[in-house]
Amino acid sequence: MYVYLQPIMGIIYVKYMRGVEMIGNIMRLARTPFLGASAVSVMVGSAAAWYYTGRFSWLYFILTEIGVLSLHVASNMANDHYDYLSGADPLGEVKPFSGGSQVLQHKQMTIEQSRMLFAAFFILGLVMAIYFAVVVGIWALVLGLFGAIIGYAYTLPPASISYKGWGELLIGLAFGPLSVLGSYYVQSGGLSWTPIYASLPMALLITAVLFINEYPDYEQDKAAAKNNLLVHLGKERGLPLYYILMLLPYTIIIAFIARGILPAGALLTMFTVPLAAKAVITAHRYWYDDEKLMPANASTILCHLSLSALLAIGFIV
């Protein structure tokens, strides 16, 4: 009996392993380690809604996370897709913070599969926006459409805004005011300037994440005519902007607490100052050395995630 089952078990095992491999490739193409950036935006917007209006729904929170994360995944996949086609991310080793997922470069997925995947995630994100437009209000769809347009136009032609020096600004807008205000609106049912103010430190830090992660790709981006902000400025001339993006959020938070815009609990974000300092010092010393710059890349990402999470907690405690 076992002899007859062996071929069947072998086929099942092969299909299982192919399925596992495909899931792994999808997760790499989605750049899952970076998805926390959008998740914390929803946390802050939802926490702000609870603090200012007393309204919060776990169901809406989970569905908002699904919608925002879907648009983020779609944007990441579309970015990988076109950077491969344009030559901005050529075949090479997988880097932790830059250079794309290398899934397409290593032929682990076809162009058609990649296109279908990012289209599916864009659709899922918009389905969530339509749902909230029905149960909460039309602004959920307006903000969701705006987010989808930014995600699509970030890399894909004809806009290709990341190739024209505007990508950093629009990513700051998408992961800051847009996501936070959208999450606030879903929970509270209304619009307010307050969540926009609260999102500004996050917008600056996610811009810093994108900017410092452009350093290792500088030569490749320049060769592929991906004229992002760093290519326009140059590595050394770009450092002052990075310093401002890393340090200004703390000034804003203190000023907003003093003016009563943010709660005193937002002071918890000051625990991330050592991370910001480490990132700035490392970038100042090693901006020219991609390998030695990696701690700055990592610290910038951790700083953004930690500050955002602590800001959300600051609205609750």
N, C-alpha and C positions, 0 to 999 in steps of 0.2 A: 504493500500500500504506500509506504513512504517513498519507494522508488518512483511511483507514478506521480506523487505529489511534488517531487523535487522540481520539475520544470515549471510548474505553476507557481511554486513558492519563489523560484528564481525570477520569474516575470514580475510578480508582485513586488519583490524586493527592488528590482531595477526601477520600476515605476515609482516606488516610494522614494528612492534616492534621488530620482530626477525631480520629483515634486519638492523635496527638501532643498535641492540645489536651486530650483526656480524661486522658491520663497526667499532664500538667502540673497539671490540676485535682485529680487524686487526690493528687499529691505536695503540693500546697498544702493540701488538706483534712487530710492526714496531719501537717502542720506539720513537714516533714522537717528543717528547721534545728535543731529542738529534740530530735530523736531521739537525739542523742549522750548525753543525760542517762541514758537507760537502757542504752546500749551500754557506757558506762564502769562502770556498776554490775556488769555481767557480768564485765568485765575485772578489777575488784578482787576479786570473789568467787572467780574462777578462779585468780588469782595467789595469793590467800591460801591456797587449797587446795593449790597446788603448794608453797608455802613451809612450811606446817605439816604436810602429809602426804606430800609428794613425788609426788602423783598429779595427772596432767593429761592430758586427751584433746582433741586439736584438733577431732575430730568432735563431741564433746559441747559444746565451746565454741561452735562454729558453730551447732549446733542450739539451744543455749540462747539465743544472740543472736537467732536467728529467732523463738523463742517469746516472749522478753521484748519485743523490738521490735514484734512483732505485737500484743501487749496494749497497748503504748504507743500505737501507731497507732490501734487501736480506740478507746482512751480519748480521744485527741485528736479523732478524727472524731465520736464521740458528744458530746463537749463542744461542738464547733462546731455540731453538729446542734441540740442543745437550747438553746444560747445564742441561736441564730437564732430559734427558735420562741418563746422567752421574751421576746425584745426586748432582751436584755443586749448583743447585738452587732448593732445596726441597720445599715442600708446606709450605707456611708461609705468613706473611703479606706483602703487596705490599710496597716496600721502594721507596723513590723518586729518589735515585741515584744508587741503586744496587739491586741485588737479582732477576733480570729478571722481566718480565711482569706479571708472575704468571697466564697467560692465560691457559697454558697447565696444570699447577698444579691443577687449579680449574675446569678442564674438560670443559672449555668454548669453546674449539676447539680441534679437534682430531689431532693426530700425522700426519695422512695422509693429512689433510687440511693444516697443518703447512708446510709440505714438499712441497706440490703443490704451496703454496704461495711464499715461498722463491725461488723456481725454476722459477716461473713466473717473479718475479722481476729481477732475474739474467738474464733471457732471454731478458727482456725489456732493461736493461742496455746495453747488448751486441748488441741489434738491433740498439741502438743509436750510439754505437761505429762503427758498420758496415756502417751506414749511413754516418758518418763523414769520414770514410776511403774512401768512394766513392767520396764525394764532396770536401774534403780537402786533405786527404793524408793517407797513410797506417799507420803512427805513431798513428793516432787516435785509430785504432784497436789494435795496439800493447800495448798502454798505457791502453786502456779499458780492454783488456784481463788480463794484469798484475793486475789491480785493482780487477777484478772478481776473479782471483786466490787467491789474498790475502783475499778477503771477504769470499770465500769458505773455504780456508785452515785455517782461523783464529781459528775456533772451530771444524769444521767437520773432522772426521778421513778420511784417515790415518794420515794427517799432524798434525791437532789439535795444531797449533803453540802456541795458548794462554795457553795451558796446559804444555808447555815446556820452558817458560821464554822468548820467542821471540815475543810474541804478541804485547807488548808495542812498540817495535822498528818498527815493520811492520805497525802498526796503524799510528805511526808518519809519516812513509814514505807515506802511502796511503792518509792521509788527509793533508799532507804537499806537498812535491815535486811532487808526482804523480798527484794529482788532480789539483794543480796550473799549472804545466807544461802542462797537458792535455788541460786545459781550455785556456791557452795562445796559444797553438798550433792550436786549433780549430779556434780561432779568427784571428791569425796572419798568419797561414799557415807555420810557421817555428819553429824550436827549438832554445832555448837559455839557457845559464846558469843563466841569470838574474832572471827569475821567480823562479828558484830553490833556489837562494840566498834569494829572498823575502819570500819564504815559510818556511825557517828554524825556525823563531820565532813561527809560527803557529804549526809546527811539534812538537816543544818542549812543547808547551802549551797543545796540544791535548793529548800528552803522559802524561803530568801532570794530565789531567782530568781523563784519564783511571787509572792512578796509584793511585790517592787519592780515587777514587771510588772503588778500590779494598780493602780498609781498612775495611769497614763494612762487607765484604764477606770473610774476612781472614780465619776465623775458618772453614767455610763451604768449601771454596776452598781447604784448607789444607786437610780436611777430604776426599774430593773427588779426591785427587791427581791432582788437577788443579794447577800445579806448576808454577804459573805466577811469575813475577819478585818480587812482594811483598812477596810471600810465600818463595822464595829463600832467600830474605834479612831479613825478619822479620819486624814487624811494626816500632820499634824504630830505627833500623839500616837503614830503608828505608827513614827516614826523610831527611837526607842530600841530597839524590838524588832528592827528591821532591823540596827542596829549590833551587837546581840548575836549575831544569826544569822550575821553576816559575820566576827566576830572570835573567837567561842567555839571554832570548829573548830581553830584553831591552838593554843589552850590545851589542848584535849583531846589533840591529836596529841603535843605535847611531854610531857604528863603520861603518856600511854600508852607512849611510847618510854622514859621514865624508869623506868616500872614493868615494862618488858619485854614489854608486850602487843603493841606494834608493833615491827618491826625498825628499826634505825638508819637504813636506807635511806628510811624515811618522812620523814626530814628534808628530802628533795627537795621536799616540798610547801611548804616555806618560801619557795621561789622565787615563789610566787603571792601573797605578802604585798603587794607593790606594787599588784597588781590589786585586792585587797581594799581597800587604803587608798584607791585612786583612786575606787572605787565608793562608799565611805562618805563621802568628802569631797564628791564630786559630789552625792550624795543630800542631804547636810547643807546644801549651798548652794542647790540648785535643786529641792527636793522639790515646789515649787508650780508649776514650769514644765515641762510634759511634754516639750517639744523639748529643753531644756537638760538634762533628766534622762536622756536617751537614753544618754550615755556610761556612766552608772551601771548601766542595764539591761544594756548590752553587757558591761561589766566583770564584773558579777555572774555572767553566763552563762559567760564565759571563765574566771573564777575557779573555778567549780564543775567545769567540764570539765578544766581544767589540773590542779587539785589531785587530782581523782579519777585521772586518767591517771598522774600522778607517784606517787601512792600505790600504784597497781598496779605501776609500775616499781620502787618501793621494796621490794616483796616479792620481786622477781626478782634485783636486783643484789646 
